[in-house]
Amino acid sequence: MRLLGYTDRLSVASGQSIRFMVSCDHPQYDARLVRLIHGDTNPAGPGFKQEVVPSRIDGSKPGKHEEIRSGSYVRIPLPGVEFDRAVTFFAFVQPTNPDAGEQTIASMGNPYTGAGWALTISDQATLELVAGVGPSKQPRRVSTGPLRRWDWYAVALAVDLTLGTATVWQQPVRCWPGDETPPASISLDGGIRAPSDAPLILAANLKADGWTSHHLDGRIDRPRLLSRSLSAAELARLAAAPDDLAGLEADVVGAWDFSQDLDSNVALDVSLNRRNGCVVNMPARAVTGHNFSGREVCFRLAPEEYGAIHFHRDDLEDARWGVDFELEIPTDLPSGVYAAWLRAGSDEDYLPFIVRPPRGTATAKIAVLMSTMTYVCYSNFTDIGVGAWQEGASGGWASGAPYVDPTLFRDVYRYIDENALYGLYDRHLDGSGVMYGSYLKPVLTMRPKFRYRVMATPPRFPADLYLVDWLRAKGFEADFITDHDLNAEGPDLLRHYNVVLSSSHHEYWTGGMLDSLETYLDEGGRFMYLSGNGLYGVVSADPARPHEIEVRRWGTSWPFEVHPAERYHSMTGEPGGTWRNRGRTPNRLVGVGTAGAEFEDGVPFKRMPESHDPRVAFIFEGIGAEELIGDHPSLQVRWGAAGYEFDRYETELGSPQTTLLLASSIGFKTQYANPMIDEELWFAPGRDGARVNDPQRDGEPHRFVRADMTYTDYPSGGAVFAAGSICWRGAISFNGYDNTVSRVTENVLRRFAQNRETPPSAGQT
């Protein structure tokens, strides 16, 4: 890609500033501020819509190329430390991708271009010392035995500058016959001293330009640095008792314990020297170390067994591009969805952001909650397999879906693959699952006009723009707020509004967000859940670094699961997975919860008997008693308002007793006769005594596989309308917004937007 960028925040209020980072291979590019209204270019719908808003960012700007420089590491400053006579580095190491080229375990200086040393995994997957001998000279090397993938080893480098020798030593944590590897030594012939100001770098090599190279795929546990050269016998004793430094205190430069301060970027030095390091680019923490026993599977209960950090060459927290321009939001700019629109030649990019009201204020009685946590979770989602940007390529979990088009956005997916710019639905290059996300990098799937390769239609952010255009067409004024705002501010953010509308795929919620929504509803707030597969996945956000989030997957139909002993979030200590598996089902809050998925045509809703209850007559004004809802074309699933991913009403999962079942989907195809989400397979027997995984009957889908529309009354005038389908708003624009989906949505919103003294259903006939 020749033009792309990102912002330093996802939401911004008047008086605040937002910064834009851009990489452009053209001599210059043009920037404009635009308000995004409808993001789908499909000619079957309203078409792409935006409004140019005059601003201070408008105009031509010089282009400059920026690189994606991934790779996690730890940087440990060592001011005033001199290794005049000797140095020993010791650690436990678990390689996870040892055949992927030379990788650094620890280094000081830059032995590849000058003075310094690096303890590495060589091109031949052996433990190797790389000793610098000066500028323009090839470093000297010495290797020991091979290192196996996912095996733990105690490794060390011991240098005696008085004798002029360096020794590389290794010992498997669990030794098998034939594993014995004798130490290997070389004569230094001078050299190996790193510059006096050189930091210790773990899992990478520091280059002269300040960037890093030779990143490690693997885990490091209990690194120690000493100013004495330890013998093989002393190293063996250290491997047996790495926390016992008795007799070595005077020689210890640093001893780092990665099991502490897991919710920070600090690598804590537990020696008396307190030479703490900085953890860079979000490697995985709260992961098992060399001594993991399996007696506990939560790091809080056995912290001494979680002393490792898992580094990856493709970890990336912050792309650290230079700031190209900045915008202070004018006080008269309305709340809405905006973007910096960049153009150069035939290339363009949009850098979206939300303009929200200043904290503690509101400009409307309606709020739209943009699902920014979910946007970041799905960032750069390679939905049909890594490398599938090539024309004609296939593969990946969704390759059998009927509308897969791997030729869509080939340049975008090429850039993602070539830069390993993966999100939380992908795996790292060593095969482990991605657990951390950040928006301080190009999030190329969070763009208007973007289309999902599985269904060739817009997902998430661009699909959420369907509602933006609908609100404008119907004359509703609304404020726009984000998940990140809600997580930071709690229920106070929502209390200003009579009604809050969800996004189309509002999947990932923090515990604080759920608490805030529950408080808002209990206090009389109204919520329109125009989503499917929502309030589903557990996500944590770092309060000190709000751009960082964490997801640890297990227990459902996600593309991978984390290790059973690594299911607890490092940021908060809470268990990951789904909220259902933690007893907080979406049904309890909004009346429905995830039931299944389908990636072909959707289906309509059929009214159920409770839809004729006088209390909900307002929802169906203008809708016939037997009229199907959403029985018309859709911009997301070709046909119907129910589909994609969908939710059902279920009292056994907590749907409140005040919930009315208004409508259910009809016509799902027989291949969806059994639930597609794993947690249903061990759900308790249903009311009819049949287990979920019983064979289908008469070719009909199991009763659990359906989309339900519901209404729930809360105390103090609170209420929830739930559409129970991701593609609900994809069907809202048919026939110029004159259709059953649009009518139901408008009926509910007009009633919910009224003052909150009484429930919307009270006294209705």
Buried (B, 14 or more C-beta within 10 A) or exposed (E): BBBBBBBBBBBBBBEBEBBBBBBBBBEEBBBBBBBBBBBBBBEEBBEBBBEEBEBEBBEEBEBBEBEBBBBBBBBBBBEEBEBEEBBBBBBBBBBBBBEBBBBBBBBBBBBBBBBBBBBBBBEEBBBBBBBBBEEEEEBBBBBBBBBBBBBBBBBBBBBBBEEBBBBBBBBBBEEEEEBEBEBBBBEBEEBBBBEEEBBBBBBBBBEEEEEBBBBBBBBBBBBBBBBBBBBBEBBBBBBEEBEEBEEBEEBBBBBBBBBBBBBBBBBBBBBEBEBBBBBBBBBBBBBBBBBBEEEBBBBEEBBEBBBBBBBBBBBBBBBBBEEBBEBBBEEEBBBBBBBBBBBBEEBBBBBBBBBBBEEEEBBBBBBBBBBBBBBBBBBBBBBBBBBBBEEEBEEBBBBEBEBBBBBBBBEBBBBBBEBBBBBBBBBBBBEBBBBBBBBBBBBBBBBBBBBBBBBBBBBBBBBBBBBBBBBBBEEBEBBBBBBBBBBBBBBEBBBBBBBBBBBBBBBBBBBBBBBBBBBBBEBBBBBBBBBBBBBBBBBBBBEEBBBBBBBBBBBBBBBBBBBEBBBBBBBBBBBBBBBBBBEBBBBBBBBBBBBBBBBBBBBBBBBBEBBEBEBBBBBBEEBEEEBBBBBBBBBBBBBBBBBBBBBBBBEEBBBBEBBBBBBBBBBBEEEBBBBBBBBBEEBEEBEEEBEBEBEBEEEEBBBBBBBBBBBBBBEEBBBBBBBBBBBBBBBBBBEEBEBBBBBBBBBBBBBBBBEBEEBBBEEBE
